[in-house]
Each structure stands twice: as C-alpha cells, then as structure tokens.
Amino acid sequence: MPSAMRTVSFKLPEELDDALSELARTRRSSRSALFREALQSLAKGKRRSVTALASDLVGSVDGPTDLATNPKHMSGYGR
C-alpha cells in the first residue's frame, strides 16, 4: 500500500518544464512520477562515475594494453 503523498510546489525554468512534459509523454507517465523517480535516484546516490558511464567503450579501441609495461614508452621517464 503506497504511503500518503504530500503536495509540493516548486518553480522550473520553461525549458526544463517542457523537457519534463515531453519525457512524461514519451514514457507515458505523469510528471509527478518522473520527478519522484529522479529525486529518489538522487537521494539514494545512484550517481554513476564517468568510468561507469563509458564502460561499454572499454576495449573498443585497438592499441597497447598498458603503456607503463612497455620499456619503449617508458624511456626517459623520470629524468
């Protein structure tokens, strides 16, 4: 059983309000539900690192696996 909801009022810039409305329409959801979802995600700390966001790109480029293990690339280091 869902808990009781409180009504909260806030102001948004027009562009963000338009984006929220469009996203709600696209996802066939209410603006309130999307806002609750976003706030819950932020409150739970579901922020992802840049590395996590780019994880699908790891290994997609050809090249040396680790430059630090190749003496050719380390010549002159520390001088």
C-alpha positions in Angstrom: 0.0 0.0 0.0 1.6 3.3 -1.0 2.2 5.9 1.6 0.3 9.2 1.7 1.5 11.8 -0.7 2.2 15.4 0.1 1.7 18.2 -2.4 4.9 20.2 -3.0 5.2 23.3 -5.2 8.3 24.4 -7.0 9.4 26.5 -9.9 11.2 25.3 -13.0 12.7 27.2 -16.0 10.5 26.9 -19.0 12.9 24.7 -20.9 13.1 22.2 -18.0 9.3 22.2 -17.6 9.0 21.5 -21.4 11.5 18.7 -21.1 9.7 17.2 -18.2 6.4 17.3 -20.0 7.9 15.7 -23.1 9.6 12.9 -21.1 6.4 12.2 -19.3 4.5 12.0 -22.6 7.2 9.8 -24.2 7.3 7.4 -21.2 3.5 7.5 -20.7 4.0 8.6 -17.1 2.9 11.5 -15.0 5.2 14.5 -14.4 4.9 13.8 -10.7 6.0 10.2 -11.1 9.1 11.2 -13.1 10.0 13.8 -10.6 9.7 11.3 -7.7 11.8 8.8 -9.6 14.5 11.4 -10.2 14.5 12.6 -6.6 14.6 9.0 -5.3 17.6 8.3 -7.5 19.4 11.4 -6.4 18.6 10.7 -2.7 19.9 7.1 -3.0 23.1 8.3 -4.5 22.7 6.5 -7.8 25.2 8.8 -9.5 27.5 7.0 -11.9 31.1 7.8 -12.5 32.5 8.8 -15.8 34.2 5.4 -16.0 31.0 3.5 -15.3 29.2 5.6 -18.0 31.9 4.8 -20.5 32.2 1.1 -19.6 30.7 -0.1 -22.9 33.6 1.6 -24.7 36.3 -0.2 -22.7 38.2 -2.4 -25.2 36.7 -0.9 -28.2 39.9 0.7 -29.4 43.0 -1.1 -30.7 46.3 -0.2 -29.2 48.8 -1.2 -26.5 47.2 -2.6 -23.4 49.4 -0.8 -20.9 52.0 1.7 -21.9 53.7 1.5 -18.5 54.8 -2.1 -19.1 56.5 -1.3 -22.4 60.1 -0.1 -21.9 59.9 1.7 -25.3 57.2 4.0 -23.9 59.0 4.5 -20.5 62.3 5.6 -21.9 63.3 8.9 -20.5 60.7 8.8 -17.7 61.8 10.4 -14.5 64.8 12.3 -16.0 
